[in-house]
């Protein structure tokens, strides 16, 4: 097992990101987005074997990789990185035809994914979220190692900016209670953030995922409007956290009208991987050990067993 800057608790400032893809067009698009929006340092290679050689020379903050490549594909790269660099996060770039491989890569340890058709819209935010989880609150842990169990109830207003801070708070406690590794912490953080934001946006504010598809800012504009209007304004998100050395349980309930869970596309079916409406639930079910909803569809319960 080899160390990385994240292993050592070092905040590397400007992130070094490795982009792996045999398509020059996709490489150029991903690189330009990361350089222009994040001021990142980007290294580009064409396949998984080149990626492993580059990582051995200089461990990046994050890897963004295609799945279908010659010599060593994306799944093989995820498996190899997971073995030698368990704390190095990987984001997949998925295209039509690679859904089944993407599912296997997520199960093998990838932190998240972005459909290639949504790279321009989603890549930067996804990279920011994943890198952010590896940089937060690294030195305030020692007292948490003494906790034998933790039980907390929160009531949140509909402010999405609170979500990353709550996720970091939970991750910190899970890590210090030895419920997860650094890689597991990232995956739990992604699942929690998806569930919390779903409760705010789709539950309390009743916004449809379809609003994200047209490339406009209408989704976030409408969210800002509804946060000031009744009945959305007064709704709250209720979060229950229960941690023991054996497992972590999370219960998230919104005050929206709920939905028919049976009508959701099956997030375990690779054919549904590229659907915007199922992305959050797919990540939640992949990264948590058990997931259930109440009958009205406004409460989700997630359990993650200790690693």
N, C-alpha and C positions, 0 to 999 in steps of 0.2 A: 504494500500500500504506500503510495507516494504522497507527499504533502503538496499543498497549494497555498497561495496567499490566504485563501479563506480558512484553511486549516490553522494557520498561525495567528488568525485574528487581525490581519493587516488590512486596513482600508487602502486600496491601491489608487484612489483618486480617479483619474481618467481611466475608464475600463478598457482592458484589452479584450477584444472579442474575436473569436475564430469563426469564420464563415466557411462552411464546407458544402460545395455543390459543384457538379460537373457542368451545369448550365451557365455560360458566361452572362446571359441576360439576367438570370435570377441572382447571381453573385453580385453583379453591378448594382441591381436594385437594392438588395439587402444592405450592401456596404454603404451605398450613398445615404440611405435612410439613417443608418446608425451613426455615420460620421457627421451628417448635417444636424441631426436632432439631438444626439447625445454627446457630440464631440469625442466619440470613441476612437480608439486606435483599433484598426481592423486588419486582420491577416486573412487572406483567402487561399484555400487549397481546394483541390478537385475531387478528392475521395477520402475514405476513412483511413487508409494507410498513411497518406500524407498528413492527415489530421493528427494521428497518434505520434508521428515523428515531430510535428510542430509542437504539440503539447509537451513532449519530453524535453524539448529545447527551452520552452518558455510557457509556463502554465497560464492560460488566460483566465479572465474573470468568468467567462461564459462561452459556450459553444452553440452556434446556430447551424443546424445541419439539414440537408436534404435527406431523403430516405433511399431513393433509388439511384445508386451510383455504382460504377465499376470497381473492381478489386475488393473493396470492403464497404458494404452498404451502411445506411444509417443505423439499422438495428444492431449490426455487428459493432459499430462504433460506440453506441450507447453501452453495450455489454462490456466492451473493453475498458471504456472510461470508468464505468461503475466499479470495475475490479481494482483498477490502479489509482483512480482519483475519485473516491466516493463523494467528495464534497463539491465537485465541479459540476455546476448545473448545465443541462442541455435542453435547448428548445428545438423542436422539430418543425420543418417546413413541409407541409403535407400537400399532395396533389391528388387529383382523381386517379384511382388505381392503386394508391399506396395506403388505403385505409386500414387494411388488416395488419400490415407491417407497423403502422403507426400505433395501433392498439398494443401490439406486442412491445414496442419500444417504450411506451408509457408505463407498461407493467414492469419493464426491465429497469426503469429508473429515470427516464426523461422527466424534466420538470414541467413542461407545457408544450403546446403546439400552436402553430398559426397556419391556416390554409393559405396556400400560395396566392390564391385569388384575392386574399385580404391582406397581403404583405404591407402594402402602402398604408393601410388604415390601422392595422393591429400590431405589427412587429415591434415598433418602438415602445408602445405601452407594455407589451408582454415582457420585453427585455428589461425595461425599467422596474417592473414589478418583481421579476425573479432576482435581479441583481440586488434590489432593495432588501429582500429578505435575508441576504447573506451579509449585510453591512450593519444591521441594527443591533444596538445594545449588546455588544460582545463582552463587556467587562463588568456587568452588574449581576452576576450569576451565583456567587458562592452560597448565599443564604438559602437559595431555592433548593440546593442539594439536600437540605435538612427536612424538607417538606415530605410528609408521608401520604397526605392526600390534600386535595384542594377543591373547594366547592364555592362557586361564585355565580351570582345572578346579576345581569346588567339590563338596563332599559335605555335603548339608544334612540335619539331622534334621527330623522331621515337625512343625515349628513354623510355622504360617501367618504369624505375626507377623514372621518374617524376610523374607518375600516382598517387601513394599513396599521394604525397604531394599536388597535385591539388585536389584530393578528400577530403583531410582533410581541405583544404582551403575553399571548398564549404560547407562542413558539418558545419564548424565553423560559417559561415555566416547564414546558414539556422537555426541553433540552436538559435543563438542570435536574429534573427528576428522572433523567435517563429513559424517557419514554421513546425517544427517537434519536437518530443520528443527525448530522448536519444535512445530509441529503433528504432524510425523512422529514426534517423540519421544513424544508422548502416545499415538499409535496403536500404536507399538511397545510402549510400556509396558503398554497394555491387553492386547495379545496375549501378552506374556511373563507377566503376572500370571495370566491365564487358564490358560496352559500349566503354570506352576509349581504353582498351586493344584489343577489337575486331577491332577497327578502325586502330590500329597500326599493329597488327599481321596479321589479315585476310584481311584488306583493303590495307594499304600502302605496307606491305611486302608480301602480297599474299600467306600466309601460310595456309595450310589445317589443319583442326582439326584432320584429320585422322593420322597426324604425331605424335599425342600425345598417340595414342592407343597402339603402339608397345613396350612401356616401356623403350625406349631409350631416349637419350637427343637430338635426331636429330632435334626436333622442335626448341629448343632454340639455337642449333648450327647453324642452317640455318638462324634463325632470326639475329644472330650476323653477319653472313656473308653478308646477304642482306643489313644490315644497312650501309655497306661500298661500296656497288655496285650500279651503275646506272641501272634502273631508280629509284630504291627504296630509295636510299640515299637522294635524294633531295625532296622527298615527305613530306608533312606536314599534321598535324592533326589540323583542325580548330574547336574551341570549343566556343560556345556562351552560356552565362549564364545570365538569366534574372529572378530576384527575386523580388516579391512583398509580402506584408503581406498575400495575398490570395493564391498565388501559386508560384511554381518554374518551370521554363522552361529551358530545356537544348537542344542544337542542336550541334551534333557532325558530322563533315564531313571529310572523308579521300580523298586522291587523287588517290586511286586505281581504278581498272576497274569497281568496283561495282559487283552486283550479282542480280539474279532473286529472289526477295523476295518470290514470290509465290511458289518456289520450296523448301523452308525451311520446315522441319517437323513442324507440329502444336505444339507449345510449351505449349499450354493449354490442350493438350491431355495427360492424365496420362501415356498412353502407351509409350510416347516419353520421359519420365522423365530421363531414364537411358542413352539416346543417348548423346555422348560427344558433337556432333555438335549443339545440341539445348540447352545445359545447360545455357549458358550466356543469350540467348534471353528469356528463361523461367524465370530466375531470374529478368530480366529487366521488363518483362510484369507483373510479380507478384508484384513487389515492386513500380512500377510507375502507376499512374492513367490512363495515355494514352500514347501510343507509336505508331509512324508512321515512314515509310521510304519514301524517294523520289523515283521517277520512276527508276532511275539508280541503286539504292541500295547502294549508297556510303554516304548517310546521314540519320541519325536517329534523330528524335525529340521526347523528353520525357517530360511529365508534371507530377508534383506531387503537389496535392492540400494541403493547410495548414491543419494540424491536428486540 
